[in-house]
Amino acid sequence: MSDSMQLIPAEYDFVVVSNRLPVDRVTDSEGVASWTRSPGGLVTALEPVMREADGAWVGWGGQPDLEIEPFENNGIHIVPIALSASEIEEFYEGFSNDTLWPLYHDVISSPAYHREWWESYVKVNQRFADAAAAVSAQGAVVWVQDYQLQLVPKMLREIRPDLTIGFFDHIPFPPYGIYSQLPWRTQILEGLLGADVIGFQRVADAGNFLRAVRRLTPFVTKNPVVEVTSDSQQTRRVIARAFPISIDAKGFEELARDPKIQERAREIREGLGNPRTVMLGVDRLDYTKGIGHRLKAFGELLAEGRIDVQDVTLVQVASPSRERVAAYMQLRDEIELTVGRINGDFATMSHTAISYHHHGYPREEMVALYLAADVLLVTALRDGMNLVAKEYVASRFDDDGVLILSEFTGASDELKKALLINPHDIDGLKDTMLQAIAMPKKERQARMRSLRKRVNENDVARWSSNFLKTLEQARASHNGDETAMELPDELEWTVDRRWTN
Ligand code: GDG
């Protein structure tokens, strides 16, 4: 534990630990640095809980060697973790984004296994665990986020057995046949099992995790509970189940109702030459998102004369991501080559085929794009949830617009009234794109109404409150109230039958 950590009083009752802090460090033209709140859904969901419970947030500030003392930001106590340039390379770009990310997404790209990366992952996870241990009050609730920090629950429990620890995995948990490639597969499971509650996006992810536990550990599982037995033969019950994440649906609708944003949506369509149909893709430029598959389908429809650039334009926002990882550099080259070819072959002086943007945009602009788009294309090859699909639906207060959604996203478990596709089936995808373009207004409205009901009912506040309620029950049982753990059936909301049928 570093000296500065030891100086922080252990006083926070609710502590969130995530790789990135909920604030970004920005430096103005005169070189003065300040912190701005990053607009993610997680922050929106946890902000009220943070304020009410006297919360702290432990995470990395996003730049190398940023040794900064803890500070307050809008009522949240921020505890920055410093990462050196080589730790960013080995722990973050390496083990997190070039080993775990491809492995957990069906090995779409080959995972690289390097023992130095693993050592860095262990070391950095220990630093996060030490920092969380140092700021947590006696009996506090600590909620660890995502695949970069899977060892933190066990490390934290070893230092602070009094804490109630939750973990949420934002990405898929792979089937055993894939997971078993990982040289450190048992250590990762043991790391996660340090938590009281482990949350996944999909029922299938929780199932994959429980199967891996059965194969690799001696522990008994009775879905959704794993009975973890220690060397001293004491048993701890860990709950592992689905808690599908969502968005701040009201926030998106409010933006969409803003006349300025609606005006901007009209401008966007005009700028594209007012085509009859605007199709939209919004993704981080990542090989899991199936951007190439959607471009292929779109290009073939143009080549076959089944659509025309006068009538249909595809807008693709591909926001820059992980630009120092080789697989991402290669992907960018491939995508941009394909876009260039399609535009070269089919664009006219007045109409482009694909309007491609390698930028990040403010949220207002994203909502204007959602309003401008007749069809949203989500063609991910594997995606934990896919929030873009939910954001599109939440923004469409006019009950219009068609969502084409890959069945390999977590969102497809809930959003059954989307046009569900298999992105590998290019002919099927092309037919579905034509179906979306031709869909009568009545059908569009009926589908969108049903989608909106789901997203509005199951927003991010409900996600966090359900997770935290489950953690509370775990805590009660921790404190000797055994009946508190006999309630998991009440949590059936995550597998609402209406969504699984
Ligand atoms: C991971 C999992 C899971 C994108 N470009 C811009 C922008 N975005 C925003 C979107 C959306 C978010 O980024 C992307 O979320 P997704 O869920 O679509 O995908 P990942 O980034 O891969 O997220 C995923 C998620 O974690 C949550 O658990 O759903 O499966 O992979 O909110 O709007 N936002 C702005 N400008 C952009 O250019 N403002």
Boltz pocket constraint, residues with backbone or C-beta under 6 A from the ligand:
constraints:
  - pocket:
      binder: B
      contacts: [[A, 170], [A, 171], [A, 245], [A, 282], [A, 283], [A, 284], [A, 317], [A, 319], [A, 359], [A, 360], [A, 361], [A, 362], [A, 363], [A, 366], [A, 383], [A, 384], [A, 385], [A, 386], [A, 387], [A, 388], [A, 389], [A, 391]]
      max_distance: 6.0
